[in-house]
Amino acid sequence: MHWNDWPMVCLALSALLALLSRRWIDAASSACFAIFLLFDKVLPTAIPWQLKYAFLLVGVLLVASQVTGTYRRYKQSLDARH
């Protein structure tokens, strides 16, 4: 195992831990990023670039939706205080 394989391993473990704790969006985004890195490092010519970047885009969109949802709940709690 090479040093640049560790991000894939960490993201895969993160996805498994998120699945065990039933955090579905975290698990899906970690899996998308792990698949992107796997396609980028292990199979760079066997996978079309559109498919590779589709996983990256889905992962980014999942993280963005989670951040905006958390921000919306935060703003609602601030509005409820005043």
Buried (B, 14 or more C-beta within 10 A) or exposed (E): EEEEEEEBEBBBEBBEEBBEEEBEEBBBBBBBBBBBBBBBEEEEEEBEEEEBEBBBEBBBEBBEEBEEEEEEEEEEEEEEEE
